[in-house]
Amino acid sequence: MPPLVAVTRRVVPSVRDELGRRFELRIHDSERPPARDELLALVPGAGGLLTMLTDSVDAELLDAAGPELRVVANHATGHDNVDLAAARERGVTVTTTPGVLERATAEHTIALLLALTRRIAEGDRLLRRGEPWVWAPTFMLGHGLAGRTLGLVGLGRIGAEVARLAAALGLEVVYTARTPRDVPYPRLPLGELLAGADAVSLHVPLTDETRGLIGAEELGLMRPEAVLVNTARGPIVDEAALVHALRARQIAGAALDVFEHEPAVHPGLLELENVVLTPHTASATHEAREAMGRLCVEALTAALLENRMPDTAV
């Protein structure tokens, strides 16, 4: 019998077909995440798990899978949902899906920035409400991007791709990171970046250090004309502080693809016109999701069928 792989969510058809050719499958075949008891019941006896970023892969889940478990293929570029220490203690390899969603996420970041600064989503809502309107020289004025400064908080693979696209649009790029990068953009301390940028875009992983990184103090450093974009992880931003800053016009707007208590969205954000929201879809292209799934297949194959360390092991 081929090894058993438990898959915690519906995946794209080509990935499911490839999994089915190589493994015995047990799938939670839904776009909705399994409840905790469903998740615990899904995994016993599995040699591999294909998990999603909304699944808490902790000691309880690893123990529920049992001693046969050898690999967790996390269908995400990060691993903040996985207890790496618990996996290490049990000899379980953890993999992610790096290198395949940078372009999709960067494109979405730029799309959010344009939707916000050019008031695209706001104009769409106005028309759908059926409000009367007529063209005028002063009607719904936004801002162009050329010549403005984009501050990137984090310059990993996604941040670097955002920088490349932003430079093509005429934005001046600056960044902050713990270590310098070999890039033609100035590296600034976080406070200086926040104080000087016209737009701030977040591209750091969720860690103990970055949780709540952008709160009331940091938002207070930003200029009244500046906007904030987050396509990284929701808890990096204190949403209550963000709502206060937006209502007080401390900053001009925000565009968010991720949320502090996802899938819940702070109700204050839903009330504001100077906010653009998308439901965690920055990597939601056919190409990116298929590539992510194939990396998971390759990781499971390496660990369970070829008895080697996957290339994408954390």
Secondary structure by P-SEA (a helix, b strand, c coil): ccbbbbbcccccaaaaaaaaaccccccccccccccaaaaaaaccccccccccccccccaaaaaaacccccccccccccccccaaaaaaaabbbbbbbccccaaaaaaaaaaaaaaaccaaaaaaaaaaaccbbbbccccbbbbbcccbbbbbccccaaaaaaaaaaaaabbbbbbcccccccccbbbbcaaaaaacccbbbbbccccccccccccaaaaaaccccbbbbbcccccccaaaaaaaaaaaccccbbbbcccccccccccccccccccccccccccccaaaaaaaaaaaaaaaaaaccccccccccc
